[in-house]
Amino acid sequence: MINLKRVKVAMVLAVSFFIASCSAPSVEHYKGSEPNFDFKTFFSGDLKAYGVVQDFKGELTRKLVVDLNATWDGNKGTIEEDFVYDDGETQKRIWKITLNDDNTLTGTASDVLGIATGESDGSVFHWNYNVEIPYDGSTLEVNFDDWMYLVTNTRLINRTSIVKFGVEVGEVTLVIEKVE
C-alpha cells in the first residue's frame, strides 16, 4: 500500500528542488568579471537603446528605440528615457536614482510601484521592480526582473523578464550604447 504522506513529502521536495534549480544566480556570481560595471559611469550623458519585446512564447511583439539622458549630483541621479515603439506609441520614464556605498541602488519613477532595488558586481547589474504597463486599454501590474551585462565600456545588453503571478509573460531585450 502506498503511504500518501510520504508521496506528499516527496512531491513537495521535488517541487522545491525544481524551483530552486530555476532561480537566477546572484550578482556575486559575476564577481571579478570584466569590464567592471560602474552604474554612474555608464549611465552618464546621452545613451541610445535598441530593442525588442517578446511574448511568453518568444514571439516578437514590438520593436523599440530609446533615447536616454543621465545626469548626476553626487550619488543622486536622474535618467530620462524616451521610448518610441514601431507602432508609433511613445512613452517617457524619468528615473530618480540613489547610489549607495555598497554597490546597491534604489530608484523611483512615476509608473514604478514602490522602490526599485538593484546591485552590481563585476560586469553585471541586476535590479527588480514592479511597474504598471499599458495593456488592452487599461494597465497591468507586472514585475520587471532586469539584468544588465556590460559588454564593453560603452555597450551593454539588457534582458528583462516580465513576470505576472510568478510566471514569465514576456521579455524585453535591449542593447544600450553610450552616444559619443
Secondary structure, DSSP 8 states (H G I E B T S, - for coil): ---HHHHHHHHHHHHHHHHHHHS---GGGGTT-SS---HHHHSSEEEEEEEEEEETTS-EEEEEEEEEEEEEETTEEEEEEEEEETTS-EEEEEEEEEE-TTSEEEEE-TTEEEEEEEEEETTEEEEEEEEEEEETTEEEEEEEEEEEEEEETTEEEEEEEEEETTEEEEEEEEEEEE--
